[in-house]
């Protein structure tokens, strides 16, 4: 079974930046579309950014557009999320996961690979 782990979260001030990394083991990431989601306490997990298997197509939630960039390094088996101009509304636990195709829908994820623990992003005012 493919394992994944999210890293790179932390505490930053508003306007700051973080780069999240989702590293996999046991299998390459090349066969999957990938996405980042985020979830706060008592809230539904919501879509943030997605990238196609080839890496040629990306899509972002409205809240992330222009500030976040998703990328993939198949040689390193890593998915990245560069987050700039962070604001307190970005405070959440961020998760990555894979789908057999390019998708922005939560229901398409978490089936090929179990959800990891996520990485906490906290943005202070």
KAKAKA-V142877 format. One record per residue. BURIAL is 1 if it has 24 or more other C-alpha atoms within 12 Angstrom, else 0. Layout:
BEGIN
BURIAL
BURIAL
END
This chain:
BEGIN
0
0
1
1
1
1
1
1
1
1
1
1
0
0
0
1
1
1
1
1
1
1
1
1
0
0
0
1
1
1
0
1
1
1
1
1
1
1
1
0
0
0
0
0
1
1
1
1
1
1
1
1
1
0
1
0
0
1
1
1
0
0
0
1
0
0
1
1
1
1
1
1
0
1
0
0
1
1
1
1
1
1
1
1
1
1
1
0
0
1
1
1
1
1
1
1
1
1
1
1
1
1
1
1
1
1
0
0
1
1
0
0
1
0
1
1
0
1
1
1
1
1
1
0
0
END
